[in-house]
Amino acid sequence: QVQLVESGGGLVQAGGSLRLSCAASGRTFSMLDMGWYRQAPGKEREFVAAITWSSGSARYADSVKGRFTVSRDNAKNTLYLQMNSLKPEDTAIYYCNAVSGGPMIVWGQGTQVTVSS
């Protein structure tokens, strides 16, 4: 099984930037896809961005297109989310996940991102 650990969250002013990281360990050879989701207080978890692990093909939610960039480092088994031009509505707990054959979906513990106005 794959284990995931997120890092990089914090408090930033509107218009600022943060980079989140998600380090994968365990059966990383089985990973097919990795992604970022977020959950704001009182709201359901929503898709943010994802990347196909082998090809690097990325996809984004409309709300973050042009501001966020998802990338991965295959050698380090690490997923990144570069977040620019942050808005208060981006405030949420950000989770990464990994999809492996089966399919099996694993989630990280989450990292808090707070954007002040």
N, CA, C and O atoms as CSV, one atom per row, in Angstrom:
chain,resi,resn,atom,element,x,y,z
A,1,GLN,N,N,0.835,-1.188,0.000
A,1,GLN,CA,C,0.000,0.000,0.000
A,1,GLN,C,C,0.882,1.255,0.000
A,1,GLN,O,O,2.022,1.244,0.465
A,2,VAL,N,N,0.315,2.320,-0.533
A,2,VAL,CA,C,1.001,3.610,-0.604
A,2,VAL,C,C,0.662,4.442,0.631
A,2,VAL,O,O,-0.481,4.444,1.089
A,3,GLN,N,N,1.649,5.140,1.161
A,3,GLN,CA,C,1.423,6.101,2.245
A,3,GLN,C,C,1.774,7.501,1.717
A,3,GLN,O,O,2.716,7.679,0.945
A,4,LEU,N,N,0.976,8.493,2.163
A,4,LEU,CA,C,1.134,9.853,1.678
A,4,LEU,C,C,1.273,10.823,2.846
A,4,LEU,O,O,0.562,10.709,3.845
A,5,VAL,N,N,2.189,11.774,2.715
A,5,VAL,CA,C,2.376,12.807,3.735
A,5,VAL,C,C,2.458,14.161,3.044
A,5,VAL,O,O,3.356,14.408,2.239
A,6,GLU,N,N,1.498,15.045,3.373
A,6,GLU,CA,C,1.483,16.389,2.790
A,6,GLU,C,C,2.275,17.361,3.667
A,6,GLU,O,O,2.437,17.148,4.869
A,7,SER,N,N,2.758,18.423,3.041
A,7,SER,CA,C,3.421,19.498,3.776
A,7,SER,C,C,3.323,20.773,2.939
A,7,SER,O,O,2.973,20.732,1.760
A,8,GLY,N,N,3.635,21.896,3.565
A,8,GLY,CA,C,3.708,23.155,2.840
A,8,GLY,C,C,2.557,24.111,3.052
A,8,GLY,O,O,2.573,25.225,2.527
A,9,GLY,N,N,1.554,23.698,3.815
A,9,GLY,CA,C,0.449,24.603,4.061
A,9,GLY,C,C,0.859,25.742,4.996
A,9,GLY,O,O,1.957,25.744,5.553
A,10,GLY,N,N,-0.041,26.701,5.154
A,10,GLY,CA,C,0.243,27.814,6.040
A,10,GLY,C,C,-0.713,28.965,5.829
A,10,GLY,O,O,-1.756,28.826,5.190
A,11,LEU,N,N,-0.334,30.111,6.383
A,11,LEU,CA,C,-1.127,31.329,6.287
A,11,LEU,C,C,-0.453,32.277,5.304
A,11,LEU,O,O,0.748,32.529,5.394
A,12,VAL,N,N,-1.229,32.795,4.376
A,12,VAL,CA,C,-0.686,33.703,3.364
A,12,VAL,C,C,-1.731,34.770,3.057
A,12,VAL,O,O,-2.931,34.524,3.176
A,13,GLN,N,N,-1.275,35.938,2.666
A,13,GLN,CA,C,-2.200,37.008,2.289
A,13,GLN,C,C,-2.717,36.776,0.874
A,13,GLN,O,O,-2.076,36.118,0.056
A,14,ALA,N,N,-3.878,37.328,0.615
A,14,ALA,CA,C,-4.453,37.229,-0.726
A,14,ALA,C,C,-3.463,37.769,-1.756
A,14,ALA,O,O,-2.829,38.804,-1.553
A,15,GLY,N,N,-3.349,37.045,-2.859
A,15,GLY,CA,C,-2.389,37.409,-3.892
A,15,GLY,C,C,-1.058,36.708,-3.744
A,15,GLY,O,O,-0.232,36.750,-4.656
A,16,GLY,N,N,-0.837,36.068,-2.619
A,16,GLY,CA,C,0.413,35.385,-2.355
A,16,GLY,C,C,0.465,33.992,-2.946
A,16,GLY,O,O,-0.439,33.573,-3.670
A,17,SER,N,N,1.546,33.275,-2.626
A,17,SER,CA,C,1.785,31.949,-3.177
A,17,SER,C,C,2.180,30.972,-2.085
A,17,SER,O,O,2.732,31.351,-1.052
A,18,LEU,N,N,1.885,29.710,-2.339
A,18,LEU,CA,C,2.334,28.612,-1.498
A,18,LEU,C,C,2.610,27.419,-2.401
A,18,LEU,O,O,2.022,27.295,-3.475
A,19,ARG,N,N,3.502,26.548,-1.963
A,19,ARG,CA,C,3.713,25.292,-2.663
A,19,ARG,C,C,3.502,24.142,-1.691
A,19,ARG,O,O,4.152,24.054,-0.649
A,20,LEU,N,N,2.589,23.273,-2.054
A,20,LEU,CA,C,2.312,22.073,-1.274
A,20,LEU,C,C,3.106,20.905,-1.845
A,20,LEU,O,O,3.346,20.819,-3.050
A,21,SER,N,N,3.503,20.013,-0.951
A,21,SER,CA,C,4.188,18.793,-1.362
A,21,SER,C,C,3.458,17.593,-0.787
A,21,SER,O,O,2.835,17.677,0.271
A,22,CYS,N,N,3.543,16.482,-1.492
A,22,CYS,CA,C,2.953,15.230,-1.033
A,22,CYS,C,C,3.950,14.123,-1.335
A,22,CYS,O,O,4.140,13.738,-2.489
A,23,ALA,N,N,4.582,13.620,-0.286
A,23,ALA,CA,C,5.584,12.567,-0.444
A,23,ALA,C,C,4.931,11.203,-0.319
A,23,ALA,O,O,4.226,10.921,0.651
A,24,ALA,N,N,5.172,10.368,-1.306
A,24,ALA,CA,C,4.613,9.016,-1.316
A,24,ALA,C,C,5.687,8.006,-0.954
A,24,ALA,O,O,6.854,8.161,-1.313
A,25,SER,N,N,5.273,6.967,-0.235
A,25,SER,CA,C,6.179,5.876,0.112
A,25,SER,C,C,5.415,4.568,0.042
A,25,SER,O,O,4.190,4.567,-0.081
A,26,GLY,N,N,6.118,3.474,0.120
A,26,GLY,CA,C,5.472,2.166,0.032
A,26,GLY,C,C,5.454,1.668,-1.402
A,26,GLY,O,O,6.458,1.766,-2.107
A,27,ARG,N,N,4.320,1.135,-1.839
A,27,ARG,CA,C,4.202,0.534,-3.163
A,27,ARG,C,C,3.975,1.594,-4.232
A,27,ARG,O,O,2.969,1.576,-4.942
A,28,THR,N,N,4.920,2.512,-4.333
A,28,THR,CA,C,4.755,3.645,-5.251
A,28,THR,C,C,4.784,3.216,-6.713
A,28,THR,O,O,4.296,3.935,-7.585
A,29,PHE,N,N,5.356,2.044,-6.979
A,29,PHE,CA,C,5.425,1.576,-8.368
A,29,PHE,C,C,4.033,1.297,-8.920
A,29,PHE,O,O,3.844,1.236,-10.135
A,30,SER,N,N,3.054,1.128,-8.024
A,30,SER,CA,C,1.696,0.799,-8.461
A,30,SER,C,C,0.834,2.031,-8.713
A,30,SER,O,O,-0.309,1.908,-9.154
A,31,MET,N,N,1.381,3.233,-8.434
A,31,MET,CA,C,0.574,4.450,-8.573
A,31,MET,C,C,0.287,4.755,-10.035
A,31,MET,O,O,1.179,4.686,-10.880
A,32,LEU,N,N,-0.962,5.093,-10.326
A,32,LEU,CA,C,-1.381,5.455,-11.664
A,32,LEU,C,C,-1.647,6.948,-11.789
A,32,LEU,O,O,-1.384,7.556,-12.827
A,33,ASP,N,N,-2.163,7.518,-10.734
A,33,ASP,CA,C,-2.625,8.901,-10.785
A,33,ASP,C,C,-2.494,9.481,-9.380
A,33,ASP,O,O,-2.694,8.775,-8.392
A,34,MET,N,N,-2.157,10.770,-9.293
A,34,MET,CA,C,-2.142,11.451,-8.009
A,34,MET,C,C,-2.841,12.782,-8.165
A,34,MET,O,O,-2.817,13.398,-9.231
A,35,GLY,N,N,-3.467,13.215,-7.081
A,35,GLY,CA,C,-4.220,14.450,-7.188
A,35,GLY,C,C,-4.316,15.212,-5.890
A,35,GLY,O,O,-3.914,14.737,-4.828
A,36,TRP,N,N,-4.860,16.411,-6.006
A,36,TRP,CA,C,-5.119,17.283,-4.872
A,36,TRP,C,C,-6.609,17.576,-4.787
A,36,TRP,O,O,-7.264,17.858,-5.790
A,37,TYR,N,N,-7.122,17.502,-3.579
A,37,TYR,CA,C,-8.497,17.872,-3.281
A,37,TYR,C,C,-8.458,18.841,-2.114
A,37,TYR,O,O,-7.445,18.953,-1.423
A,38,ARG,N,N,-9.560,19.540,-1.896
A,38,ARG,CA,C,-9.616,20.440,-0.748
A,38,ARG,C,C,-11.008,20.428,-0.142
A,38,ARG,O,O,-12.000,20.138,-0.811
A,39,GLN,N,N,-11.053,20.752,1.141
A,39,GLN,CA,C,-12.327,20.803,1.847
A,39,GLN,C,C,-12.343,22.020,2.739
A,39,GLN,O,O,-11.555,22.130,3.678
A,40,ALA,N,N,-13.250,22.934,2.439
A,40,ALA,CA,C,-13.443,24.127,3.248
A,40,ALA,C,C,-14.472,23.835,4.339
A,40,ALA,O,O,-15.271,22.911,4.193
A,41,PRO,N,N,-14.466,24.601,5.423
A,41,PRO,CA,C,-15.427,24.369,6.507
A,41,PRO,C,C,-16.869,24.392,6.012
A,41,PRO,O,O,-17.289,25.324,5.327
A,42,GLY,N,N,-17.612,23.361,6.366
A,42,GLY,CA,C,-19.017,23.300,5.986
A,42,GLY,C,C,-19.280,22.905,4.549
A,42,GLY,O,O,-20.427,22.905,4.103
A,43,LYS,N,N,-18.219,22.566,3.815
A,43,LYS,CA,C,-18.389,22.196,2.414
A,43,LYS,C,C,-17.864,20.791,2.163
A,43,LYS,O,O,-17.112,20.238,2.964
A,44,GLU,N,N,-18.275,20.230,1.037
A,44,GLU,CA,C,-17.793,18.916,0.671
A,44,GLU,C,C,-16.386,19.006,0.067
A,44,GLU,O,O,-15.969,20.049,-0.436
A,45,ARG,N,N,-15.683,17.894,0.136
A,45,ARG,CA,C,-14.358,17.844,-0.485
A,45,ARG,C,C,-14.506,17.987,-1.996
A,45,ARG,O,O,-15.382,17.374,-2.605
A,46,GLU,N,N,-13.637,18.804,-2.593
A,46,GLU,CA,C,-13.740,19.039,-4.022
A,46,GLU,C,C,-12.389,18.825,-4.709
A,46,GLU,O,O,-11.323,18.978,-4.112
A,47,PHE,N,N,-12.485,18.469,-5.971
A,47,PHE,CA,C,-11.299,18.230,-6.796
A,47,PHE,C,C,-10.593,19.552,-7.082
A,47,PHE,O,O,-11.238,20.571,-7.331
A,48,VAL,N,N,-9.262,19.525,-7.043
A,48,VAL,CA,C,-8.471,20.703,-7.367
A,48,VAL,C,C,-7.637,20.461,-8.626
A,48,VAL,O,O,-7.749,21.200,-9.604
A,49,ALA,N,N,-6.806,19.428,-8.592
A,49,ALA,CA,C,-5.924,19.139,-9.722
A,49,ALA,C,C,-5.430,17.707,-9.599
A,49,ALA,O,O,-5.429,17.130,-8.511
A,50,ALA,N,N,-5.012,17.140,-10.721
A,50,ALA,CA,C,-4.486,15.782,-10.706
A,50,ALA,C,C,-3.515,15.612,-11.854
A,50,ALA,O,O,-3.495,16.402,-12.798
A,51,ILE,N,N,-2.708,14.563,-11.757
A,51,ILE,CA,C,-1.701,14.309,-12.775
A,51,ILE,C,C,-1.556,12.806,-12.965
A,51,ILE,O,O,-1.523,12.043,-12.000
A,52,THR,N,N,-1.473,12.398,-14.212
A,52,THR,CA,C,-1.204,11.003,-14.503
A,52,THR,C,C,0.267,10.740,-14.228
A,52,THR,O,O,1.137,11.431,-14.759
A,53,TRP,N,N,0.545,9.741,-13.398
A,53,TRP,CA,C,1.908,9.597,-12.890
A,53,TRP,C,C,2.916,9.290,-13.992
A,53,TRP,O,O,4.034,9.804,-13.967
A,54,SER,N,N,2.537,8.471,-14.945
A,54,SER,CA,C,3.496,8.070,-15.971
A,54,SER,C,C,3.730,9.150,-17.014
A,54,SER,O,O,4.871,9.417,-17.389
A,55,SER,N,N,2.663,9.767,-17.480
A,55,SER,CA,C,2.793,10.719,-18.584
A,55,SER,C,C,2.965,12.165,-18.144
A,55,SER,O,O,3.479,12.991,-18.898
A,56,GLY,N,N,2.540,12.467,-16.935
A,56,GLY,CA,C,2.584,13.850,-16.475
A,56,GLY,C,C,1.447,14.710,-16.980
A,56,GLY,O,O,1.469,15.930,-16.815
A,57,SER,N,N,0.458,14.094,-17.589
A,57,SER,CA,C,-0.694,14.845,-18.081
A,57,SER,C,C,-1.491,15.376,-16.897
A,57,SER,O,O,-1.858,14.625,-15.994
A,58,ALA,N,N,-1.755,16.687,-16.914
A,58,ALA,CA,C,-2.405,17.336,-15.777
A,58,ALA,C,C,-3.811,17.803,-16.128
A,58,ALA,O,O,-4.120,18.060,-17.292
A,59,ARG,N,N,-4.647,17.909,-15.123
A,59,ARG,CA,C,-6.005,18.451,-15.286
A,59,ARG,C,C,-6.345,19.238,-14.034
A,59,ARG,O,O,-5.834,18.972,-12.946
A,60,TYR,N,N,-7.236,20.229,-14.222
A,60,TYR,CA,C,-7.516,21.182,-13.163
A,60,TYR,C,C,-9.000,21.473,-13.050
A,60,TYR,O,O,-9.753,21.351,-14.016
A,61,ALA,N,N,-9.402,21.856,-11.857
A,61,ALA,CA,C,-10.737,22.408,-11.668
A,61,ALA,C,C,-10.754,23.805,-12.279
A,61,ALA,O,O,-9.738,24.498,-12.291
A,62,ASP,N,N,-11.898,24.205,-12.776
A,62,ASP,CA,C,-12.004,25.522,-13.412
A,62,ASP,C,C,-11.623,26.639,-12.450
A,62,ASP,O,O,-11.072,27.658,-12.864
A,63,SER,N,N,-11.912,26.452,-11.182
A,63,SER,CA,C,-11.683,27.506,-10.197
A,63,SER,C,C,-10.206,27.811,-9.964
A,63,SER,O,O,-9.872,28.860,-9.413
A,64,VAL,N,N,-9.317,26.904,-10.377
A,64,VAL,CA,C,-7.886,27.111,-10.119
A,64,VAL,C,C,-7.062,27.201,-11.399
A,64,VAL,O,O,-5.860,27.462,-11.335
A,65,LYS,N,N,-7.676,26.994,-12.548
A,65,LYS,CA,C,-6.941,27.051,-13.812
A,65,LYS,C,C,-6.273,28.404,-13.971
A,65,LYS,O,O,-6.881,29.447,-13.733
A,66,GLY,N,N,-5.009,28.368,-14.378
A,66,GLY,CA,C,-4.263,29.596,-14.577
A,66,GLY,C,C,-3.594,30.113,-13.315
A,66,GLY,O,O,-2.747,31.004,-13.385
A,67,ARG,N,N,-3.959,29.571,-12.173
A,67,ARG,CA,C,-3.355,30.011,-10.893
A,67,ARG,C,C,-2.552,28.895,-10.229
A,67,ARG,O,O,-1.515,29.160,-9.620
A,68,PHE,N,N,-3.012,27.673,-10.338
A,68,PHE,CA,C,-2.356,26.535,-9.697
A,68,PHE,C,C,-1.675,25.667,-10.754
A,68,PHE,O,O,-2.152,25.553,-11.883
A,69,THR,N,N,-0.561,25.065,-10.373
A,69,THR,CA,C,0.146,24.134,-11.248
A,69,THR,C,C,0.487,22.878,-10.471
A,69,THR,O,O,1.121,22.941,-9.418
A,70,VAL,N,N,0.065,21.739,-10.993
A,70,VAL,CA,C,0.387,20.451,-10.378
A,70,VAL,C,C,1.556,19.841,-11.135
A,70,VAL,O,O,1.621,19.913,-12.362
A,71,SER,N,N,2.469,19.248,-10.398
A,71,SER,CA,C,3.629,18.605,-11.017
A,71,SER,C,C,4.069,17.452,-10.134
A,71,SER,O,O,3.619,17.306,-8.997
A,72,ARG,N,N,4.964,16.632,-10.684
A,72,ARG,CA,C,5.472,15.515,-9.892
A,72,ARG,C,C,6.940,15.299,-10.197
A,72,ARG,O,O,7.444,15.639,-11.268
A,73,ASP,N,N,7.614,14.710,-9.195
A,73,ASP,CA,C,9.006,14.305,-9.354
A,73,ASP,C,C,9.022,12.801,-9.172
A,73,ASP,O,O,8.942,12.297,-8.052
A,74,ASN,N,N,9.127,12.090,-10.283
A,74,ASN,CA,C,9.048,10.626,-10.216
A,74,ASN,C,C,10.174,10.043,-9.366
A,74,ASN,O,O,9.962,9.076,-8.634
A,75,ALA,N,N,11.354,10.618,-9.460
A,75,ALA,CA,C,12.495,10.080,-8.722
A,75,ALA,C,C,12.310,10.201,-7.214
A,75,ALA,O,O,12.775,9.358,-6.447
A,76,LYS,N,N,11.617,11.274,-6.799
A,76,LYS,CA,C,11.394,11.492,-5.367
A,76,LYS,C,C,10.016,11.009,-4.925
A,76,LYS,O,O,9.667,11.105,-3.749
A,77,ASN,N,N,9.230,10.487,-5.878
A,77,ASN,CA,C,7.865,10.046,-5.557
A,77,ASN,C,C,7.095,11.138,-4.822
A,77,ASN,O,O,6.435,10.885,-3.814
A,78,THR,N,N,7.194,12.336,-5.339
A,78,THR,CA,C,6.584,13.485,-4.687
A,78,THR,C,C,5.712,14.257,-5.663
A,78,THR,O,O,6.084,14.490,-6.813
A,79,LEU,N,N,4.553,14.643,-5.177
A,79,LEU,CA,C,3.594,15.443,-5.926
A,79,LEU,C,C,3.632,16.865,-5.368
A,79,LEU,O,O,3.774,17.063,-4.162
A,80,TYR,N,N,3.506,17.847,-6.253
A,80,TYR,CA,C,3.530,19.244,-5.832
A,80,TYR,C,C,2.288,19.976,-6.313
A,80,TYR,O,O,1.661,19.589,-7.299
A,81,LEU,N,N,1.947,21.037,-5.600
A,81,LEU,CA,C,0.906,21.943,-6.066
A,81,LEU,C,C,1.409,23.360,-5.823
A,81,LEU,O,O,1.463,23.822,-4.684
A,82,GLN,N,N,1.773,24.038,-6.893
A,82,GLN,CA,C,2.175,25.434,-6.804
A,82,GLN,C,C,0.929,26.289,-6.911
A,82,GLN,O,O,0.212,26.226,-7.910
A,83,MET,N,N,0.668,27.086,-5.892
A,83,MET,CA,C,-0.543,27.891,-5.840
A,83,MET,C,C,-0.150,29.362,-5.863
A,83,MET,O,O,0.506,29.850,-4.942
A,84,ASN,N,N,-0.547,30.056,-6.902
A,84,ASN,CA,C,-0.268,31.486,-7.053
A,84,ASN,C,C,-1.565,32.269,-7.055
A,84,ASN,O,O,-2.646,31.708,-7.236
A,85,SER,N,N,-1.447,33.570,-6.853
A,85,SER,CA,C,-2.626,34.457,-6.855
A,85,SER,C,C,-3.724,33.911,-5.952
A,85,SER,O,O,-4.889,33.840,-6.344
A,86,LEU,N,N,-3.343,33.531,-4.758
A,86,LEU,CA,C,-4.300,32.900,-3.847
A,86,LEU,C,C,-5.398,33.881,-3.442
A,86,LEU,O,O,-5.183,35.087,-3.315
A,87,LYS,N,N,-6.573,33.311,-3.249
A,87,LYS,CA,C,-7.761,34.072,-2.864
A,87,LYS,C,C,-8.284,33.544,-1.534
A,87,LYS,O,O,-8.024,32.394,-1.180
A,88,PRO,N,N,-9.016,34.367,-0.800
A,88,PRO,CA,C,-9.593,33.872,0.467
A,88,PRO,C,C,-10.438,32.612,0.282
A,88,PRO,O,O,-10.496,31.767,1.174
A,89,GLU,N,N,-11.088,32.487,-0.865
A,89,GLU,CA,C,-11.920,31.305,-1.102
A,89,GLU,C,C,-11.107,30.045,-1.358
A,89,GLU,O,O,-11.674,28.959,-1.478
A,90,ASP,N,N,-9.781,30.173,-1.444
A,90,ASP,CA,C,-8.931,28.994,-1.545
A,90,ASP,C,C,-8.641,28.398,-0.170
A,90,ASP,O,O,-8.035,27.331,-0.072
A,91,THR,N,N,-9.066,29.073,0.879
A,91,THR,CA,C,-8.852,28.566,2.233
A,91,THR,C,C,-9.544,27.225,2.420
A,91,THR,O,O,-10.744,27.096,2.179
A,92,ALA,N,N,-8.776,26.224,2.854
A,92,ALA,CA,C,-9.312,24.876,3.012
A,92,ALA,C,C,-8.203,23.974,3.548
A,92,ALA,O,O,-7.040,24.367,3.640
A,93,ILE,N,N,-8.597,22.770,3.892
A,93,ILE,CA,C,-7.619,21.717,4.134
A,93,ILE,C,C,-7.387,21.038,2.791
A,93,ILE,O,O,-8.332,20.622,2.121
A,94,TYR,N,N,-6.140,20.933,2.414
A,94,TYR,CA,C,-5.777,20.330,1.131
A,94,TYR,C,C,-5.273,18.909,1.372
A,94,TYR,O,O,-4.407,18.667,2.213
A,95,TYR,N,N,-5.838,17.984,0.613
A,95,TYR,CA,C,-5.484,16.576,0.717
A,95,TYR,C,C,-4.903,16.102,-0.606
A,95,TYR,O,O,-5.365,16.509,-1.671
A,96,CYS,N,N,-3.901,15.253,-0.543
A,96,CYS,CA,C,-3.473,14.595,-1.770
A,96,CYS,C,C,-3.969,13.156,-1.734
A,96,CYS,O,O,-4.179,12.581,-0.666
A,97,ASN,N,N,-4.151,12.589,-2.915
A,97,ASN,CA,C,-4.506,11.181,-2.986
A,97,ASN,C,C,-3.715,10.491,-4.074
A,97,ASN,O,O,-3.161,11.130,-4.968
A,98,ALA,N,N,-3.674,9.192,-3.981
A,98,ALA,CA,C,-2.999,8.375,-4.977
A,98,ALA,C,C,-3.925,7.239,-5.374
A,98,ALA,O,O,-4.526,6.582,-4.524
A,99,VAL,N,N,-4.030,7.021,-6.669
A,99,VAL,CA,C,-4.853,5.953,-7.203
A,99,VAL,C,C,-3.926,4.886,-7.758
A,99,VAL,O,O,-3.055,5.169,-8.582
A,100,SER,N,N,-4.122,3.655,-7.298
A,100,SER,CA,C,-3.318,2.540,-7.775
A,100,SER,C,C,-4.233,1.521,-8.430
A,100,SER,O,O,-5.457,1.616,-8.346
A,101,GLY,N,N,-3.622,0.553,-9.079
A,101,GLY,CA,C,-4.412,-0.498,-9.714
A,101,GLY,C,C,-5.285,-1.206,-8.705
A,101,GLY,O,O,-4.887,-1.393,-7.555
A,102,GLY,N,N,-6.485,-1.606,-9.130
A,102,GLY,CA,C,-7.387,-2.303,-8.219
A,102,GLY,C,C,-8.838,-1.944,-8.448
A,102,GLY,O,O,-9.628,-2.846,-8.728
A,103,PRO,N,N,-9.244,-0.693,-8.348
A,103,PRO,CA,C,-8.408,0.455,-7.958
A,103,PRO,C,C,-8.348,0.631,-6.447
A,103,PRO,O,O,-9.285,0.279,-5.731
A,104,MET,N,N,-7.270,1.161,-5.989
A,104,MET,CA,C,-7.121,1.486,-4.585
A,104,MET,C,C,-6.806,2.971,-4.492
A,104,MET,O,O,-5.946,3.478,-5.212
A,105,ILE,N,N,-7.498,3.658,-3.610
A,105,ILE,CA,C,-7.306,5.090,-3.418
A,105,ILE,C,C,-6.836,5.327,-1.994
A,105,ILE,O,O,-7.460,4.872,-1.035
A,106,VAL,N,N,-5.726,6.044,-1.870
A,106,VAL,CA,C,-5.155,6.366,-0.569
A,106,VAL,C,C,-5.128,7.879,-0.402
A,106,VAL,O,O,-4.856,8.611,-1.353
A,107,TRP,N,N,-5.409,8.341,0.806
A,107,TRP,CA,C,-5.428,9.767,1.108
A,107,TRP,C,C,-4.360,10.126,2.129
A,107,TRP,O,O,-4.024,9.326,3.003
A,108,GLY,N,N,-3.831,11.335,2.010
A,108,GLY,CA,C,-2.954,11.876,3.025
A,108,GLY,C,C,-3.761,12.466,4.167
A,108,GLY,O,O,-4.992,12.443,4.152
A,109,GLN,N,N,-3.051,12.999,5.163
A,109,GLN,CA,C,-3.721,13.504,6.359
A,109,GLN,C,C,-4.231,14.925,6.183
A,109,GLN,O,O,-5.038,15.390,6.988
A,110,GLY,N,N,-3.784,15.617,5.161
A,110,GLY,CA,C,-4.238,16.977,4.888
A,110,GLY,C,C,-3.304,18.033,5.450
A,110,GLY,O,O,-2.602,17.808,6.436
A,111,THR,N,N,-3.311,19.189,4.805
A,111,THR,CA,C,-2.535,20.330,5.275
A,111,THR,C,C,-3.390,21.589,5.123
A,111,THR,O,O,-4.040,21.787,4.096
A,112,GLN,N,N,-3.384,22.424,6.140
A,112,GLN,CA,C,-4.249,23.600,6.160
A,112,GLN,C,C,-3.645,24.746,5.352
A,112,GLN,O,O,-2.474,25.087,5.513
A,113,VAL,N,N,-4.455,25.325,4.492
A,113,VAL,CA,C,-4.091,26.538,3.763
A,113,VAL,C,C,-5.096,27.622,4.135
A,113,VAL,O,O,-6.303,27.445,3.966
A,114,THR,N,N,-4.593,28.738,4.639
A,114,THR,CA,C,-5.446,29.856,5.021
A,114,THR,C,C,-4.997,31.104,4.282
A,114,THR,O,O,-3.835,31.503,4.361
A,115,VAL,N,N,-5.933,31.719,3.560
A,115,VAL,CA,C,-5.632,32.921,2.785
A,115,VAL,C,C,-6.397,34.077,3.403
A,115,VAL,O,O,-7.628,34.070,3.432
A,116,SER,N,N,-5.675,35.062,3.892
A,116,SER,CA,C,-6.324,36.211,4.525
A,116,SER,C,C,-6.561,37.317,3.500
A,116,SER,O,O,-5.799,37.486,2.548
A,117,SER,N,N,-7.638,38.060,3.726
A,117,SER,CA,C,-7.990,39.133,2.777
A,117,SER,C,C,-7.347,40.450,3.156
A,117,SER,O,O,-7.538,41.451,2.466
